[in-house]
């Protein structure tokens, strides 16, 4: 008799990934992984259809399904996902329920999913109160209490992209995400490209930190980021802060400054650690959600 399996799906802004695992799997390694073209290649609805077709080929009748998506789920729809045409307002939960029938389907945003992976297998394992900070193309955190990710009243807890650091910053109502516009990977790439007069990525900027102008840009961004994380720690009082995401290739530049801000600003400084999962963290988080649902 074939052992029951769970299905994990990660809808990312630049990729879609699927994976399977046997129910009760003790580790974070999917037994099978499939990757599809980017969401933008054929439109959001077509991307979902292609994903569900791939899921049927991957596993028939999954015991449970875990799904990671960018944006925030609210009222059965995806919200706060303006950068991918057709995704804002999509009734993703209903589409998944129609496909998978009675199988439990657990859906969360990509950062919360990554935090779920760290809680089950990684640097947040055994932590009661903690923070997971995602430094990538975008910027967000997950709040952990009682060993679980807190969704917030509207599913939008931890959307720190919308924090204002200065009185002159725009607001959400202006169609902006002011903190993300300053310190995310995408923002640093834009600012660095303007500064240097050629296209550069955030990773390339950190590699060019000996340039005084680049060093000043990075110092301001990392100082803002460190101050934000320290303020969150004063508010939440976590035992541990875990930092992950695509910008962690520059961890040697970022982590010492964050650690210094925590020591200086937080009455009871938390432990600080790098995330265990650098690659496929949202997919592994979706796998964690699926395994938890299948219990």
ChimeraX attribute file (.defattr): number of C-alpha atoms within 10 A of each C-alpha:
attribute: neighborCount
match mode: 1-to-1
recipient: residues
	/A:1	3
	/A:2	5
	/A:3	8
	/A:4	16
	/A:5	22
	/A:6	31
	/A:7	29
	/A:8	31
	/A:9	29
	/A:10	30
	/A:11	23
	/A:12	19
	/A:13	16
	/A:14	12
	/A:15	15
	/A:16	22
	/A:17	21
	/A:18	26
	/A:19	24
	/A:20	24
	/A:21	26
	/A:22	17
	/A:23	20
	/A:24	13
	/A:25	15
	/A:26	11
	/A:27	11
	/A:28	19
	/A:29	13
	/A:30	18
	/A:31	11
	/A:32	12
	/A:33	15
	/A:34	14
	/A:35	14
	/A:36	15
	/A:37	14
	/A:38	17
	/A:39	23
	/A:40	16
	/A:41	11
	/A:42	12
	/A:43	14
	/A:44	18
	/A:45	16
	/A:46	13
	/A:47	20
	/A:48	18
	/A:49	12
	/A:50	16
	/A:51	21
	/A:52	18
	/A:53	12
	/A:54	16
	/A:55	22
	/A:56	13
	/A:57	8
	/A:58	17
	/A:59	17
	/A:60	13
	/A:61	17
	/A:62	25
	/A:63	23
	/A:64	25
	/A:65	29
	/A:66	30
	/A:67	29
	/A:68	29
	/A:69	26
	/A:70	23
	/A:71	26
	/A:72	23
	/A:73	25
	/A:74	15
	/A:75	12
	/A:76	13
	/A:77	16
	/A:78	21
	/A:79	19
	/A:80	15
	/A:81	18
	/A:82	13
	/A:83	12
	/A:84	16
	/A:85	12
	/A:86	14
	/A:87	22
	/A:88	18
	/A:89	17
	/A:90	17
	/A:91	16
	/A:92	19
	/A:93	18
	/A:94	11
	/A:95	14
	/A:96	19
	/A:97	14
	/A:98	10
	/A:99	14
	/A:100	19
	/A:101	10
	/A:102	12
	/A:103	17
	/A:104	19
	/A:105	22
	/A:106	22
	/A:107	24
	/A:108	25
	/A:109	25
	/A:110	26
	/A:111	29
	/A:112	31
	/A:113	28
	/A:114	31
	/A:115	36
	/A:116	30
	/A:117	27
	/A:118	26
	/A:119	23
	/A:120	21
	/A:121	19
	/A:122	18
	/A:123	22
	/A:124	26
	/A:125	14
	/A:126	13
	/A:127	19
	/A:128	15
	/A:129	20
	/A:130	27
	/A:131	28
	/A:132	30
	/A:133	25
	/A:134	25
	/A:135	21
	/A:136	18
	/A:137	18
	/A:138	22
	/A:139	25
	/A:140	23
	/A:141	23
	/A:142	28
	/A:143	23
	/A:144	26
	/A:145	15
	/A:146	11
	/A:147	17
	/A:148	18
	/A:149	21
	/A:150	16
	/A:151	18
	/A:152	10
	/A:153	8
	/A:154	10
	/A:155	17
	/A:156	19
	/A:157	17
	/A:158	22
	/A:159	18
	/A:160	21
	/A:161	20
	/A:162	21
	/A:163	17
	/A:164	17
	/A:165	15
	/A:166	9
	/A:167	7
	/A:168	8
	/A:169	14
	/A:170	17
	/A:171	15
	/A:172	12
	/A:173	8
	/A:174	8
	/A:175	10
	/A:176	14
	/A:177	21
	/A:178	21
	/A:179	26
	/A:180	25
	/A:181	19
	/A:182	22
	/A:183	27
	/A:184	24
	/A:185	22
	/A:186	18
	/A:187	19
	/A:188	26
	/A:189	20
	/A:190	18
	/A:191	23
	/A:192	22
	/A:193	16
	/A:194	12
	/A:195	14
	/A:196	12
	/A:197	9
	/A:198	9
	/A:199	13
	/A:200	17
	/A:201	17
	/A:202	26
	/A:203	16
	/A:204	14
	/A:205	22
	/A:206	21
	/A:207	14
	/A:208	13
	/A:209	16
	/A:210	11
	/A:211	11
	/A:212	10
	/A:213	14
	/A:214	19
	/A:215	15
	/A:216	13
	/A:217	18
	/A:218	22
	/A:219	16
	/A:220	13
	/A:221	19
	/A:222	20
	/A:223	16
	/A:224	17
	/A:225	24
	/A:226	21
	/A:227	19
	/A:228	19
	/A:229	22
	/A:230	25
	/A:231	16
	/A:232	18
	/A:233	23
	/A:234	17
	/A:235	10
	/A:236	15
	/A:237	19
	/A:238	21
	/A:239	18
	/A:240	21
	/A:241	28
	/A:242	23
	/A:243	25
	/A:244	26
	/A:245	26
	/A:246	17
	/A:247	20
	/A:248	19
	/A:249	15
	/A:250	15
	/A:251	15
	/A:252	10
	/A:253	16
	/A:254	21
	/A:255	18
	/A:256	13
	/A:257	18
	/A:258	22
	/A:259	19
	/A:260	14
	/A:261	20
	/A:262	24
	/A:263	15
	/A:264	12
	/A:265	14
	/A:266	17
	/A:267	11
	/A:268	14
	/A:269	21
	/A:270	22
	/A:271	14
	/A:272	18
	/A:273	16
	/A:274	18
	/A:275	23
	/A:276	16
	/A:277	20
	/A:278	16
	/A:279	11
	/A:280	13
	/A:281	25
	/A:282	32
	/A:283	30
	/A:284	32
	/A:285	33
	/A:286	34
	/A:287	35
	/A:288	31
	/A:289	27
	/A:290	29
	/A:291	25
	/A:292	19
	/A:293	18
	/A:294	21
	/A:295	9
